[in-house]
Structure formats: structure tokens, C-alpha cells
Amino acid sequence: MFHFDKKFGLFIGKLKENLYHKHYALQISISVKSNIALTIKGENEILGKSFFINSNVEHRLISESNQLTVLVNPLSSIGHQFHLQFGKSNSTLLNDSLSDKLTATLKEFEIAEIDFNKLCESISQVLSEYQCICESENHLDEQRIINAIKYMDTNFERVLSIEEVAEKCFLSPTRFLHLFKEKTNLTFRRYQLWNKIIQSLPFLVKNSITETAYKFGFSDSSHYTRTFKETFGVTPKFLLHKT
């Protein structure tokens, strides 16, 4: 089962055979019934029921029972808050209110107290609590980038130029790109690609990968598939097979 919106996506299912992969999205994975085995490439396997995995970290997850994976746009306000809280390490074994709330929601779904739509709504509410609070002391030195992220969140449905966003931050485009990369460790182009992929999903469900690629400005189906996998860690075919 999959769900995607502009700030996050989620997937519920077993992971019995999972190859090493990496993706742009920040990842939170939760299991109720059994431990998840997480291996960061080059490191020892870790067992646990709740993990955070940073952007672009090559990893492998194995779960014999259903697990919930949440993929968060790093350049959303939610993603930026996670970056500030967890971004200094490749992965973190979660043991806090975030994992407690997500685990409780997954438990309700597992015992059929809520359906999939209600689960998605509940997770959205939990994640919204992690929106960036601009008055926080942690943000004082990057207020302009916080303003940029909030502006991009608000105008997600439009293709935003570098010039437009930079102007909202009172920066030149060159200075904006430099500061954006410095404060988020990600590029403005990656924000644009996330935007395009998310907006393409409803069209993809009803049309071919090739048609979707051309419709949303990718050079061909290979370019679309590669960008999709870099973003979420799975191919469009995998998503279509699971929906």
C-alpha cells in the first residue's frame, strides 16, 4: 500500500528481500510485530523496531512482518526539522514520542481499528507537529532559508524559478543557491525534481511511464525512472505493481 503527497510518502508491507539502495527522501521505518534489520553499507547490522535513515545513505532493510516506511521530502518544513534533529548521523534508532505515535497508529491499522486512509491522515497529523518553528534558536542563523522553504511549501503546485525564491529571501540567485546548499546539504534542483515526481503520480497510475515522463518534462522514460528511484528508492514499476 502506497500514499504520496507533497511533503511525504508512505509504504506498508514486508521487506524480505531488500537490496542496498539510497534515495533523496528522509526515511522513518516502524515495525510492530518483529524487529527490522537495518544495515548501513560498510557498517554492522542493527536490530530495532523504529529507525530514522538520512538522505542519500546507502542501506538495506529486512522485515519479516509488515512495516511502515515514511519517506519525507528533506526540503519541506517537516524534513528540515528532521534534518536539524537527526541529520548529523547516517541513521538513528528512534525511541521518542515520534516513534511512539507512529507505532500506535500502525498498531491501530494492523488490528483493523482504522483503514488505510485514516492511517494516512493520522501520520500526516503526527508529522505536522514537526513543522519548523521559525522562532527557535536553532533557526536564527538560517531564517532566510526557512522563509524559502515555507514559500516553496505554500506554492508547491507551481514550478518556481530560482530568481523568484531568491527574491523572497532578499538574496541574489547565486547567493541563494550557495546558502541553500550550505544550510540544507541539498540542492534547489532536487526540490524541483521532488515537485515534478509527486505531481506526476496521479497521471502515472492511469498512463504509461513513457507518457508520464514526457508529460512532466523528463527527457524520456529512463530519465523519469532514474529520478523516481533516486527520490524514493523504488522504481515506478514497483509502485504500480503494489497499487
ROZAGU-604747 format. One record per residue: residue number from 1; chain; x, y, z of N, C-alpha, C in turn. Coordinates in nm, 3 decimals. Each point is the difference from the previous one (the first is absolute). Layout:
BEGIN
[bavex NUM,A,[X,Y,Z],[X,Y,Z],[X,Y,Z]]
...
END
This chain:
BEGIN
[bavex 1,A,[0.083,-0.119,0.000],[-0.083,0.119,0.000],[0.087,0.125,0.000]]
[bavex 2,A,[-0.030,0.094,-0.088],[0.076,0.123,-0.013],[-0.091,0.121,0.019]]
[bavex 3,A,[0.060,0.108,0.046],[-0.066,0.130,0.002],[0.108,0.106,-0.018]]
[bavex 4,A,[-0.027,0.103,-0.081],[0.095,0.109,-0.019],[-0.073,0.133,0.002]]
[bavex 5,A,[0.059,0.100,0.064],[-0.043,0.138,-0.020],[0.125,0.085,-0.010]]
[bavex 6,A,[-0.016,0.133,0.004],[0.113,0.087,-0.035],[0.116,-0.005,0.100]]
[bavex 7,A,[-0.028,-0.039,0.125],[0.106,0.002,0.101],[0.052,-0.138,0.038]]
[bavex 8,A,[-0.082,-0.103,-0.019],[0.045,-0.133,0.039],[-0.076,-0.107,-0.078]]
[bavex 9,A,[0.056,-0.120,0.002],[-0.066,-0.117,-0.053],[0.012,-0.111,0.103]]
[bavex 10,A,[-0.080,-0.105,-0.013],[0.012,-0.111,0.092],[-0.031,-0.131,-0.070]]
[bavex 11,A,[0.053,-0.106,0.058],[-0.014,-0.135,-0.056],[-0.014,-0.097,0.116]]
[bavex 12,A,[-0.095,-0.093,-0.009],[-0.016,-0.106,0.099],[0.017,-0.134,-0.068]]
[bavex 13,A,[0.085,-0.085,0.057],[0.020,-0.133,-0.057],[0.120,-0.069,0.061]]
[bavex 14,A,[0.021,-0.125,-0.038],[0.116,-0.076,0.045],[0.120,0.031,-0.088]]
[bavex 15,A,[0.118,-0.015,0.057],[0.124,0.020,-0.076],[0.090,-0.122,0.021]]
[bavex 16,A,[-0.032,-0.106,-0.074],[0.075,-0.125,0.018],[0.127,-0.003,-0.082]]
[bavex 17,A,[-0.001,0.069,-0.113],[0.118,0.007,-0.086],[0.020,0.145,-0.039]]
[bavex 18,A,[0.096,0.062,0.063],[0.021,0.143,-0.023],[0.147,0.024,-0.030]]
[bavex 19,A,[0.030,0.048,-0.120],[0.139,0.026,-0.039],[0.045,0.134,0.054]]
[bavex 20,A,[0.133,0.019,0.007],[0.054,0.130,0.039],[-0.049,0.106,-0.099]]
[bavex 21,A,[-0.044,0.112,0.053],[-0.046,0.110,-0.085],[0.009,0.129,0.081]]
[bavex 22,A,[-0.012,0.110,-0.068],[-0.005,0.131,0.066],[-0.098,0.087,-0.074]]
[bavex 23,A,[-0.048,0.103,0.066],[-0.096,0.089,-0.062],[0.005,0.137,0.067]]
[bavex 24,A,[-0.058,0.095,-0.070],[0.000,0.139,0.044],[-0.087,0.022,0.122]]
[bavex 25,A,[-0.110,-0.075,0.012],[-0.093,0.019,0.111],[0.063,-0.039,0.133]]
[bavex 26,A,[-0.039,0.070,0.106],[0.028,-0.044,0.136],[-0.095,-0.116,0.031]]
[bavex 27,A,[0.046,-0.096,0.077],[-0.081,-0.120,0.022],[-0.020,-0.029,0.148]]
[bavex 28,A,[-0.123,-0.035,0.036],[-0.032,-0.053,0.132],[-0.068,-0.134,-0.023]]
[bavex 29,A,[0.050,-0.106,0.065],[-0.059,-0.133,-0.014],[-0.037,-0.053,0.138]]
[bavex 30,A,[-0.124,-0.053,0.010],[-0.057,-0.045,0.126],[-0.056,-0.141,-0.018]]
[bavex 31,A,[0.023,-0.086,0.098],[-0.061,-0.133,0.002],[-0.064,-0.023,0.136]]
[bavex 32,A,[-0.111,-0.074,0.001],[-0.071,-0.030,0.125],[0.032,-0.141,0.048]]
[bavex 33,A,[-0.006,-0.098,-0.090],[0.004,-0.141,0.040],[0.141,-0.056,0.014]]
[bavex 34,A,[0.094,0.046,-0.078],[0.136,-0.057,0.005],[0.102,0.108,-0.028]]
[bavex 35,A,[0.125,-0.030,0.034],[0.107,0.094,-0.025],[0.026,0.018,-0.150]]
[bavex 36,A,[0.043,0.120,-0.036],[0.052,0.028,-0.134],[0.152,-0.014,0.008]]
[bavex 37,A,[0.057,-0.062,-0.102],[0.146,-0.008,-0.010],[0.048,0.108,-0.095]]
[bavex 38,A,[0.074,0.096,0.053],[0.054,0.111,-0.081],[0.150,-0.016,-0.014]]
[bavex 39,A,[0.048,0.006,-0.123],[0.143,0.001,-0.025],[0.035,0.121,-0.086]]
[bavex 40,A,[0.081,0.089,0.055],[0.060,0.108,-0.078],[0.123,-0.057,-0.067]]
[bavex 41,A,[0.017,0.022,-0.128],[0.111,-0.063,-0.073],[0.133,0.035,0.066]]
[bavex 42,A,[0.077,-0.104,0.029],[0.129,0.019,0.065],[-0.007,-0.005,0.152]]
[bavex 43,A,[-0.121,-0.014,0.056],[-0.017,-0.004,0.144],[-0.069,-0.130,0.041]]
[bavex 44,A,[-0.003,-0.029,0.130],[-0.063,-0.121,0.050],[-0.152,0.012,-0.001]]
[bavex 45,A,[-0.066,-0.113,-0.010],[-0.145,-0.004,0.006],[-0.051,0.042,0.138]]
[bavex 46,A,[-0.111,0.075,0.001],[-0.064,0.044,0.124],[-0.144,-0.050,0.000]]
[bavex 47,A,[-0.046,-0.051,0.114],[-0.137,-0.045,0.014],[-0.079,0.100,0.084]]
[bavex 48,A,[-0.123,0.027,-0.040],[-0.085,0.091,0.075],[-0.137,0.009,-0.064]]
[bavex 49,A,[-0.089,0.072,0.062],[-0.136,0.013,-0.052],[-0.031,0.140,-0.052]]
[bavex 50,A,[0.098,0.092,0.008],[-0.027,0.136,-0.044],[0.131,0.068,-0.038]]
[bavex 51,A,[0.014,0.037,-0.127],[0.123,0.060,-0.050],[-0.026,0.129,-0.077]]
[bavex 52,A,[0.095,0.093,0.008],[0.010,0.113,-0.091],[0.124,-0.022,-0.086]]
[bavex 53,A,[-0.013,0.020,-0.132],[0.112,-0.015,-0.093],[0.014,0.130,-0.078]]
[bavex 54,A,[0.120,0.053,-0.003],[0.025,0.129,-0.062],[-0.005,-0.008,-0.152]]
[bavex 55,A,[-0.009,0.115,-0.062],[-0.003,0.012,-0.146],[0.130,-0.051,-0.062]]
[bavex 56,A,[-0.014,-0.075,-0.112],[0.114,-0.047,-0.079],[0.095,-0.091,0.077]]
[bavex 57,A,[-0.052,-0.076,0.095],[0.080,-0.099,0.074],[-0.032,-0.138,-0.057]]
[bavex 58,A,[0.102,-0.071,-0.046],[-0.022,-0.132,-0.059],[-0.031,-0.100,0.110]]
[bavex 59,A,[-0.114,-0.069,-0.011],[-0.045,-0.085,0.109],[-0.084,-0.116,-0.053]]
[bavex 60,A,[-0.026,-0.093,0.091],[-0.087,-0.115,-0.031],[-0.086,-0.028,0.123]]
[bavex 61,A,[-0.130,-0.022,-0.022],[-0.093,-0.034,0.108],[-0.061,-0.137,-0.027]]
[bavex 62,A,[-0.009,-0.082,0.106],[-0.068,-0.128,-0.008],[-0.104,-0.005,0.111]]
[bavex 63,A,[-0.125,-0.033,-0.036],[-0.106,-0.011,0.100],[-0.091,-0.116,-0.038]]
[bavex 64,A,[-0.010,-0.099,0.089],[-0.082,-0.118,-0.026],[-0.149,0.029,0.017]]
[bavex 65,A,[-0.033,0.103,0.076],[-0.141,0.038,0.019],[-0.024,0.135,-0.066]]
[bavex 66,A,[-0.124,0.042,-0.007],[-0.032,0.130,-0.059],[0.072,0.112,0.073]]
[bavex 67,A,[0.054,0.090,-0.075],[0.064,0.118,0.056],[-0.053,0.123,-0.073]]
[bavex 68,A,[0.008,0.112,0.067],[-0.040,0.129,-0.057],[0.124,0.081,-0.031]]
[bavex 69,A,[0.016,0.039,-0.125],[0.109,0.089,-0.038],[-0.059,0.133,-0.044]]
[bavex 70,A,[0.048,0.107,0.060],[-0.041,0.136,-0.035],[0.118,0.068,-0.067]]
[bavex 71,A,[-0.023,0.054,-0.119],[0.104,0.070,-0.078],[-0.035,0.148,-0.002]]
[bavex 72,A,[0.090,0.082,0.056],[-0.029,0.142,0.020],[0.087,0.084,-0.093]]
[bavex 73,A,[-0.062,0.097,-0.064],[0.074,0.096,-0.083],[0.095,0.080,0.090]]
[bavex 74,A,[0.131,-0.011,-0.019],[0.094,0.073,0.086],[-0.013,0.151,-0.010]]
[bavex 75,A,[-0.057,0.049,-0.110],[-0.013,0.144,-0.018],[-0.141,0.050,0.030]]
[bavex 76,A,[-0.078,-0.081,0.071],[-0.123,0.050,0.060],[0.034,0.049,0.140]]
[bavex 77,A,[-0.092,0.073,0.061],[0.025,0.048,0.136],[0.011,-0.117,0.098]]
[bavex 78,A,[-0.076,-0.107,-0.024],[0.012,-0.119,0.084],[0.139,-0.061,-0.016]]
[bavex 79,A,[0.042,-0.015,-0.124],[0.131,-0.058,-0.027],[0.113,0.082,0.060]]
[bavex 80,A,[-0.013,0.132,-0.004],[0.105,0.084,0.055],[0.009,-0.018,0.151]]
[bavex 81,A,[-0.113,-0.016,0.066],[0.002,-0.025,0.144],[0.069,-0.132,0.032]]
[bavex 82,A,[-0.028,-0.104,-0.080],[0.069,-0.128,0.020],[0.150,0.014,-0.025]]
[bavex 83,A,[0.034,0.081,-0.100],[0.142,0.023,-0.030],[0.071,0.062,0.121]]
[bavex 84,A,[-0.065,0.097,0.063],[0.060,0.063,0.118],[0.010,-0.098,0.117]]
[bavex 85,A,[-0.100,-0.086,0.014],[-0.006,-0.090,0.116],[0.087,-0.125,-0.017]]
[bavex 86,A,[0.001,-0.057,-0.122],[0.065,-0.129,-0.019],[0.111,0.001,-0.106]]
[bavex 87,A,[0.019,0.112,-0.068],[0.081,0.002,-0.121],[0.149,-0.018,0.015]]
[bavex 88,A,[0.051,-0.009,0.123],[0.145,-0.011,0.019],[0.051,-0.143,-0.013]]
[bavex 89,A,[-0.089,-0.097,-0.008],[0.042,-0.140,-0.011],[-0.070,-0.068,-0.117]]
[bavex 90,A,[0.059,-0.110,-0.048],[-0.059,-0.074,-0.111],[-0.135,-0.059,0.037]]
[bavex 91,A,[-0.011,-0.050,0.123],[-0.125,-0.060,0.046],[-0.011,0.017,0.151]]
[bavex 92,A,[-0.123,-0.007,0.050],[-0.025,0.015,0.143],[-0.107,-0.102,0.040]]
[bavex 93,A,[0.025,-0.071,0.109],[-0.101,-0.088,0.058],[-0.095,0.087,0.082]]
[bavex 94,A,[-0.123,0.012,-0.046],[-0.094,0.093,0.063],[-0.061,-0.060,0.127]]
[bavex 95,A,[-0.010,0.082,0.100],[-0.065,-0.039,0.125],[-0.054,0.126,0.064]]
[bavex 96,A,[-0.099,0.061,-0.066],[-0.052,0.128,0.047],[-0.149,0.009,-0.032]]
[bavex 97,A,[-0.056,0.118,0.020],[-0.144,0.015,-0.022],[-0.038,-0.021,-0.146]]
[bavex 98,A,[0.089,0.033,-0.092],[-0.029,-0.020,-0.143],[-0.022,-0.148,-0.029]]
[bavex 99,A,[0.094,-0.085,0.043],[-0.015,-0.143,-0.026],[-0.119,-0.058,0.075]]
[bavex 100,A,[-0.026,0.049,0.122],[-0.116,-0.048,0.077],[-0.130,0.029,-0.073]]
[bavex 101,A,[-0.014,0.120,-0.055],[-0.125,0.038,-0.068],[-0.017,-0.077,-0.131]]
[bavex 102,A,[0.109,-0.016,-0.075],[-0.008,-0.075,-0.125],[-0.029,-0.148,0.026]]
[bavex 103,A,[0.063,-0.055,0.104],[-0.024,-0.140,0.036],[-0.145,-0.021,0.042]]
[bavex 104,A,[-0.055,0.092,0.079],[-0.139,-0.011,0.043],[-0.095,0.003,-0.119]]
[bavex 105,A,[0.030,0.086,-0.098],[-0.082,0.008,-0.121],[0.007,-0.129,-0.081]]
[bavex 106,A,[0.120,-0.054,-0.014],[0.016,-0.125,-0.074],[-0.073,-0.115,0.071]]
[bavex 107,A,[0.006,-0.003,0.133],[-0.072,-0.103,0.076],[-0.150,0.006,-0.027]]
[bavex 108,A,[-0.055,0.121,-0.002],[-0.143,0.015,-0.027],[-0.036,-0.054,-0.137]]
[bavex 109,A,[0.088,0.024,-0.098],[-0.024,-0.049,-0.135],[0.012,-0.152,-0.004]]
[bavex 110,A,[0.097,-0.056,0.070],[0.024,-0.144,-0.003],[-0.117,-0.078,0.058]]
[bavex 111,A,[-0.066,0.056,0.100],[-0.115,-0.071,0.061],[-0.133,0.050,-0.056]]
[bavex 112,A,[0.009,0.073,-0.112],[-0.119,0.044,-0.077],[-0.089,0.098,0.076]]
[bavex 113,A,[0.058,0.076,0.092],[-0.077,0.106,0.066],[-0.014,0.122,-0.090]]
[bavex 114,A,[0.095,0.018,-0.092],[-0.006,0.108,-0.097],[0.033,-0.055,-0.137]]
[bavex 115,A,[-0.051,0.066,-0.106],[0.034,-0.043,-0.136],[0.123,0.076,-0.050]]
[bavex 116,A,[0.039,-0.030,-0.124],[0.124,0.059,-0.052],[-0.011,0.152,-0.013]]
[bavex 117,A,[-0.114,0.049,-0.043],[-0.017,0.145,-0.013],[0.013,0.070,0.135]]
[bavex 118,A,[-0.058,-0.060,0.103],[0.010,0.059,0.133],[0.143,-0.007,0.052]]
[bavex 119,A,[0.070,-0.108,-0.032],[0.141,-0.011,0.037],[0.081,0.113,-0.061]]
[bavex 120,A,[-0.024,0.028,-0.128],[0.073,0.108,-0.068],[-0.030,0.135,0.065]]
[bavex 121,A,[-0.126,0.022,0.035],[-0.038,0.125,0.067],[0.071,0.013,0.135]]
[bavex 122,A,[0.003,-0.109,0.076],[0.063,0.002,0.132],[0.149,0.027,-0.009]]
[bavex 123,A,[0.066,-0.062,-0.098],[0.143,0.022,-0.016],[0.028,0.143,-0.043]]
[bavex 124,A,[-0.084,0.054,-0.085],[0.014,0.141,-0.040],[-0.009,0.091,0.121]]
[bavex 125,A,[-0.091,-0.029,0.091],[-0.013,0.080,0.122],[0.122,-0.010,0.088]]
[bavex 126,A,[0.053,-0.121,0.014],[0.122,-0.020,0.081],[0.117,0.078,-0.059]]
[bavex 127,A,[0.016,-0.009,-0.132],[0.112,0.069,-0.065],[-0.015,0.151,0.007]]
[bavex 128,A,[-0.125,0.049,-0.004],[-0.021,0.144,0.003],[0.051,0.062,0.130]]
[bavex 129,A,[0.010,-0.079,0.105],[0.053,0.049,0.127],[0.148,0.034,-0.011]]
[bavex 130,A,[0.064,-0.050,-0.105],[0.143,0.023,-0.019],[0.028,0.110,-0.102]]
[bavex 131,A,[-0.101,0.079,-0.030],[0.021,0.116,-0.085],[0.105,0.092,0.064]]
[bavex 132,A,[0.075,0.066,-0.083],[0.101,0.092,0.053],[-0.065,0.114,0.078]]
[bavex 133,A,[0.053,0.029,0.116],[-0.042,0.114,0.080],[0.107,0.107,-0.017]]
[bavex 134,A,[-0.033,0.103,-0.075],[0.102,0.094,-0.044],[0.061,0.081,0.115]]
[bavex 135,A,[-0.072,0.010,0.113],[0.054,0.078,0.111],[0.104,-0.078,0.079]]
[bavex 136,A,[0.012,-0.128,-0.028],[0.094,-0.083,0.075],[0.142,0.052,-0.012]]
[bavex 137,A,[0.077,-0.013,0.105],[0.139,0.047,-0.001],[0.082,-0.071,-0.107]]
[bavex 138,A,[-0.035,-0.125,-0.029],[0.074,-0.074,-0.101],[-0.011,0.062,-0.138]]
[bavex 139,A,[-0.100,0.084,-0.021],[-0.027,0.052,-0.134],[0.046,0.144,-0.020]]
[bavex 140,A,[0.050,0.061,0.103],[0.030,0.143,-0.011],[0.103,0.031,-0.108]]
[bavex 141,A,[0.094,-0.091,-0.023],[0.105,0.027,-0.098],[-0.039,-0.043,-0.141]]
[bavex 142,A,[-0.123,-0.049,-0.019],[-0.040,-0.043,-0.133],[-0.145,0.039,-0.029]]
[bavex 143,A,[-0.040,0.115,0.051],[-0.139,0.044,-0.016],[-0.037,0.015,-0.147]]
[bavex 144,A,[0.094,0.044,-0.083],[-0.031,0.020,-0.141],[-0.032,-0.133,-0.070]]
[bavex 145,A,[0.071,-0.105,0.039],[-0.027,-0.131,-0.059],[-0.133,-0.056,0.051]]
[bavex 146,A,[-0.031,0.024,0.128],[-0.131,-0.039,0.053],[-0.111,0.069,-0.080]]
[bavex 147,A,[0.020,0.130,-0.028],[-0.099,0.074,-0.080],[-0.015,-0.062,-0.139]]
[bavex 148,A,[0.112,-0.041,-0.059],[-0.003,-0.061,-0.132],[-0.078,-0.131,0.002]]
[bavex 149,A,[0.025,-0.084,0.101],[-0.067,-0.129,0.011],[-0.150,0.020,0.020]]
[bavex 150,A,[-0.037,0.095,0.086],[-0.142,0.028,0.022],[-0.067,0.048,-0.129]]
[bavex 151,A,[0.070,0.084,-0.076],[-0.054,0.051,-0.126],[-0.017,-0.114,-0.101]]
[bavex 152,A,[0.097,-0.090,-0.005],[-0.010,-0.114,-0.092],[-0.113,-0.093,0.041]]
[bavex 153,A,[-0.018,-0.022,0.131],[-0.111,-0.082,0.048],[-0.134,0.059,-0.044]]
[bavex 154,A,[-0.014,0.131,0.017],[-0.126,0.068,-0.030],[-0.032,-0.001,-0.149]]
[bavex 155,A,[0.104,0.002,-0.082],[-0.018,0.010,-0.146],[0.043,-0.128,-0.071]]
[bavex 156,A,[-0.023,-0.112,0.065],[0.047,-0.129,-0.052],[-0.056,-0.031,-0.138]]
[bavex 157,A,[-0.122,0.042,-0.027],[-0.065,-0.036,-0.126],[0.058,0.073,-0.121]]
[bavex 158,A,[0.083,0.101,0.025],[0.062,0.075,-0.111],[0.147,-0.036,-0.014]]
[bavex 159,A,[0.052,0.012,-0.122],[0.143,-0.013,-0.023],[0.064,0.134,0.034]]
[bavex 160,A,[0.083,0.001,0.103],[0.060,0.124,0.047],[0.141,0.017,-0.057]]
[bavex 161,A,[0.029,0.119,-0.045],[0.134,0.029,-0.049],[0.091,0.035,0.117]]
[bavex 162,A,[0.129,-0.016,-0.021],[0.098,0.039,0.102],[-0.014,0.148,0.030]]
[bavex 163,A,[-0.021,0.079,-0.105],[-0.009,0.145,0.016],[-0.116,0.039,0.091]]
[bavex 164,A,[-0.114,-0.066,-0.017],[-0.119,0.033,0.080],[0.023,-0.031,0.148]]
[bavex 165,A,[0.055,-0.118,0.029],[0.021,-0.038,0.140],[0.110,0.085,0.063]]
[bavex 166,A,[0.106,0.025,-0.075],[0.110,0.082,0.052],[-0.049,0.141,0.036]]
[bavex 167,A,[-0.088,0.053,-0.084],[-0.054,0.134,0.026],[-0.076,0.004,0.133]]
[bavex 168,A,[-0.072,-0.107,0.032],[-0.074,-0.006,0.126],[0.094,-0.002,0.121]]
[bavex 169,A,[0.123,-0.039,-0.023],[0.100,-0.006,0.107],[0.092,0.122,0.000]]
[bavex 170,A,[-0.024,0.092,-0.095],[0.083,0.119,-0.014],[0.146,-0.037,-0.027]]
[bavex 171,A,[0.016,-0.100,-0.088],[0.133,-0.047,-0.038],[0.011,-0.003,-0.152]]
[bavex 172,A,[0.121,0.009,-0.050],[0.022,-0.023,-0.142],[-0.015,-0.149,-0.027]]
[bavex 173,A,[-0.036,-0.041,-0.122],[-0.012,-0.143,-0.029],[0.125,-0.079,0.034]]
[bavex 174,A,[0.118,0.057,-0.030],[0.125,-0.071,0.028],[0.020,-0.018,0.149]]
[bavex 175,A,[-0.022,0.106,0.078],[0.015,-0.009,0.145],[-0.104,-0.093,0.060]]
[bavex 176,A,[-0.121,0.002,-0.054],[-0.106,-0.088,0.050],[0.039,-0.147,-0.019]]
[bavex 177,A,[0.046,-0.035,-0.120],[0.038,-0.140,-0.025],[0.111,-0.045,0.093]]
[bavex 178,A,[0.097,0.087,0.024],[0.111,-0.033,0.089],[-0.049,-0.020,0.143]]
[bavex 179,A,[-0.081,0.093,0.050],[-0.049,-0.008,0.137],[-0.096,-0.118,0.017]]
[bavex 180,A,[-0.082,-0.024,-0.101],[-0.095,-0.112,0.005],[0.074,-0.133,0.017]]
[bavex 181,A,[0.104,-0.020,-0.081],[0.080,-0.123,0.008],[0.072,-0.008,0.134]]
[bavex 182,A,[0.051,0.112,0.048],[0.074,0.002,0.126],[-0.089,-0.039,0.118]]
[bavex 183,A,[-0.124,0.049,0.001],[-0.086,-0.019,0.116],[-0.083,-0.129,-0.006]]
[bavex 184,A,[-0.022,-0.055,-0.119],[-0.082,-0.120,-0.010],[0.078,-0.122,-0.048]]
[bavex 185,A,[0.120,0.021,-0.051],[0.082,-0.105,-0.060],[-0.067,-0.063,-0.122]]
[bavex 186,A,[-0.094,0.073,-0.060],[-0.072,-0.046,-0.118],[-0.010,0.115,-0.100]]
[bavex 187,A,[-0.033,-0.033,-0.124],[-0.005,0.103,-0.103],[-0.144,0.040,-0.031]]
[bavex 188,A,[-0.015,0.123,-0.050],[-0.132,0.049,-0.041],[-0.056,-0.086,-0.112]]
[bavex 189,A,[0.086,-0.052,-0.086],[-0.046,-0.086,-0.110],[-0.070,-0.124,0.054]]
[bavex 190,A,[0.047,-0.052,0.113],[-0.062,-0.118,0.059],[-0.143,0.030,0.047]]
[bavex 191,A,[-0.020,0.118,0.051],[-0.136,0.041,0.036],[-0.089,-0.005,-0.123]]
[bavex 192,A,[0.049,0.053,-0.112],[-0.080,0.004,-0.122],[-0.033,-0.140,-0.050]]
[bavex 193,A,[0.095,-0.093,0.012],[-0.023,-0.137,-0.046],[-0.104,-0.070,0.088]]
[bavex 194,A,[0.008,0.020,0.132],[-0.102,-0.057,0.089],[-0.139,0.052,-0.041]]
[bavex 195,A,[-0.007,0.129,-0.024],[-0.125,0.064,-0.041],[-0.056,-0.068,-0.126]]
[bavex 196,A,[0.082,-0.017,-0.099],[-0.045,-0.057,-0.127],[-0.043,-0.146,0.016]]
[bavex 197,A,[0.076,-0.077,0.078],[-0.033,-0.141,0.018],[-0.134,-0.015,0.073]]
[bavex 198,A,[-0.018,0.076,0.108],[-0.124,-0.009,0.077],[-0.121,0.038,-0.087]]
[bavex 199,A,[0.015,0.107,-0.077],[-0.111,0.043,-0.084],[-0.030,-0.099,-0.112]]
[bavex 200,A,[0.098,-0.083,-0.034],[-0.020,-0.097,-0.109],[-0.074,-0.125,0.045]]
[bavex 201,A,[-0.006,-0.028,0.131],[-0.050,-0.129,0.047],[-0.144,-0.031,-0.041]]
[bavex 202,A,[-0.096,0.095,0.016],[-0.137,-0.034,-0.044],[-0.007,-0.033,-0.148]]
[bavex 203,A,[0.079,0.068,-0.082],[0.003,-0.026,-0.144],[0.062,-0.137,-0.027]]
[bavex 204,A,[0.106,-0.034,0.074],[0.071,-0.127,-0.020],[-0.091,-0.120,0.024]]
[bavex 205,A,[-0.087,0.009,0.100],[-0.088,-0.112,0.034],[-0.089,-0.040,-0.118]]
[bavex 206,A,[-0.032,0.097,-0.086],[-0.093,-0.026,-0.111],[0.068,-0.002,-0.137]]
[bavex 207,A,[0.130,0.029,-0.005],[0.070,0.009,-0.128],[0.135,-0.070,0.007]]
[bavex 208,A,[0.065,-0.014,-0.114],[0.129,-0.070,-0.003],[0.111,0.088,0.057]]
[bavex 209,A,[0.112,-0.063,0.033],[0.115,0.074,0.052],[0.052,0.097,-0.106]]
[bavex 210,A,[0.002,-0.043,-0.126],[0.048,0.087,-0.107],[-0.089,0.124,-0.015]]
[bavex 211,A,[-0.132,-0.021,0.000],[-0.093,0.113,-0.011],[0.016,0.095,0.118]]
[bavex 212,A,[0.019,-0.057,0.118],[0.017,0.082,0.121],[0.128,0.081,-0.007]]
[bavex 213,A,[0.107,-0.063,-0.047],[0.129,0.067,-0.010],[-0.011,0.125,-0.087]]
[bavex 214,A,[-0.058,-0.013,-0.118],[-0.010,0.114,-0.091],[-0.097,0.105,0.050]]
[bavex 215,A,[-0.108,-0.045,0.063],[-0.101,0.093,0.052],[0.059,0.093,0.105]]
[bavex 216,A,[0.095,-0.050,0.080],[0.051,0.079,0.112],[0.145,0.046,-0.019]]
[bavex 217,A,[0.043,0.006,-0.126],[0.123,0.069,-0.032],[0.128,-0.079,0.015]]
[bavex 218,A,[-0.010,-0.134,0.002],[0.120,-0.082,0.002],[0.037,-0.038,-0.144]]
[bavex 219,A,[0.128,-0.022,-0.023],[0.045,-0.021,-0.138],[-0.052,-0.131,-0.058]]
[bavex 220,A,[-0.014,-0.103,0.083],[-0.054,-0.128,-0.046],[-0.035,-0.085,0.122]]
[bavex 221,A,[-0.048,-0.122,-0.024],[-0.042,-0.087,0.111],[0.117,-0.039,0.090]]
[bavex 222,A,[0.118,-0.015,-0.059],[0.118,-0.035,0.081],[0.035,0.111,0.098]]
[bavex 223,A,[-0.008,0.125,-0.047],[0.027,0.116,0.086],[-0.102,0.005,0.113]]
[bavex 224,A,[-0.126,-0.022,-0.032],[-0.106,0.002,0.101],[0.021,-0.112,0.103]]
[bavex 225,A,[0.027,-0.120,-0.048],[0.020,-0.114,0.089],[0.120,0.021,0.091]]
[bavex 226,A,[0.107,0.051,-0.056],[0.122,0.025,0.080],[-0.026,0.104,0.108]]
[bavex 227,A,[-0.069,0.108,-0.036],[-0.031,0.105,0.097],[-0.094,-0.053,0.108]]
[bavex 228,A,[-0.097,-0.080,-0.040],[-0.096,-0.059,0.093],[0.073,-0.087,0.103]]
[bavex 229,A,[0.091,-0.084,-0.047],[0.072,-0.089,0.090],[0.094,0.078,0.090]]
[bavex 230,A,[0.064,0.104,-0.052],[0.087,0.085,0.082],[-0.079,0.070,0.110]]
[bavex 231,A,[-0.128,0.028,-0.027],[-0.084,0.072,0.094],[-0.054,-0.091,0.110]]
[bavex 232,A,[-0.053,-0.117,-0.041],[-0.071,-0.086,0.095],[0.068,-0.134,0.027]]
[bavex 233,A,[0.099,-0.038,-0.079],[0.067,-0.128,0.021],[-0.067,-0.117,-0.068]]
[bavex 234,A,[-0.111,0.022,-0.071],[-0.068,-0.105,-0.077],[-0.030,0.055,-0.139]]
[bavex 235,A,[-0.030,-0.088,-0.093],[-0.031,0.042,-0.136],[-0.150,0.026,-0.015]]
[bavex 236,A,[-0.040,0.072,-0.104],[-0.144,0.018,-0.026],[-0.073,-0.133,-0.018]]
[bavex 237,A,[0.065,-0.099,-0.061],[-0.063,-0.131,-0.021],[-0.031,-0.066,0.133]]
[bavex 238,A,[0.088,0.016,0.097],[-0.022,-0.059,0.132],[-0.124,0.063,0.063]]
[bavex 239,A,[-0.011,0.132,-0.008],[-0.116,0.068,0.056],[-0.128,-0.045,-0.068]]
[bavex 240,A,[0.001,-0.007,-0.133],[-0.120,-0.038,-0.074],[-0.040,-0.144,0.030]]
[bavex 241,A,[0.099,-0.085,0.025],[-0.029,-0.140,0.034],[-0.068,-0.011,0.135]]
[bavex 242,A,[0.030,0.095,0.092],[-0.052,-0.007,0.136],[-0.134,0.073,0.016]]
[bavex 243,A,[-0.037,0.084,-0.098],[-0.125,0.077,0.015],[-0.119,-0.080,-0.049]]
END
